[in-house]
Amino acid sequence: MLLLTLLTTGILTVETNGNSIIFSCSSWDRMKPPPILYLPSPRRENESMESVTKRLTQVNITEMTRSLPYEFEGGRTISFFRKQDMDGASGGLQNFASVTIPPDWDRVLLLFFPAGNDGSYKIYPLRDDREHAPYGSYQFVNLSHQPLEGFIDKTQISLKAWGSSIIKFAGNEPRPLDFGVWTTINGKRKWLQRNTLTYRPSKYLVYFFYSDMDQMGRMKIESRGIVDFRKPVTAEQQ
């Protein structure tokens, strides 16, 4: 089940449990400035606001592209902030969003998804270690209330609302994979997408689906992917 939260408290929250979390960021759309910052560890007891502000670190969040990894220590809730203007002249910070990471996840991919027309965002965390989802696998994620069904190659896909599913393939050579997604409306199957994906043993793909209604009341679906490629082994690593 996907977890999502919006920040509803200030940066005074103190957390002391938990280990280090490595996270990467991406966004569903192109995020407007000012930039986003995060606190690499929870606020310490009696820590001044000046000290907190100095510890804030900017994160690079690009549309459907995995960022470099960042580290968070000392808790499970990562909070993000935004300066009130580009040059920081006003000195103010806006609470932007936060996300709580399950206790058994130590590597995560955070997808920033628009929560409305006011510039607010939700954060969807996905476990992101290759033991859980190895290279050569696909993770399908449903970002909507509508359940989805489908297939990839000869494997069925079943996605509950806000659910996800990992499908693993094996093989040393690239090959095409037939792929399709549908939903059921009033007992009838409605195809939303049919395509051909390419399996590569060095590629891990997260494939997101977002369904909505168009102006005519017909269901439409958007799908976007974030890729992670296995880096070649160097001579020093052999």
ZIFEN-V731322 format. One line per field, one symbol per residue. burial: I if it has 9 or more other ideal C-beta (glycine too) atoms within 8 Angstrom, else O. A space follows every 10 residues. Layout:
# ZIFEN-V731322
burial->???
This chain:
# ZIFEN-V731322
burial->OIIIIIIOOO IOIOIOOOOO IIIIIIIIOO IOOOOIIIII IIIOOOOOOO IIOOIIIOIO IOIIOIIOOI IIIOIIIIII IIIOOOOOOO OOIOIIIIIO IIOOIOIIII IIIOOOOOOI IIIIIIIIOO OOIIIIIIII IIIIOIIIII IIIOOOIOIO OIIIIIIOIO OOOOOOIOII IIIIOOOOOI OIIOOOIOIO IOIIIIIIII IIOOOOOOII IOIOIIIIOO OOOOOOOO
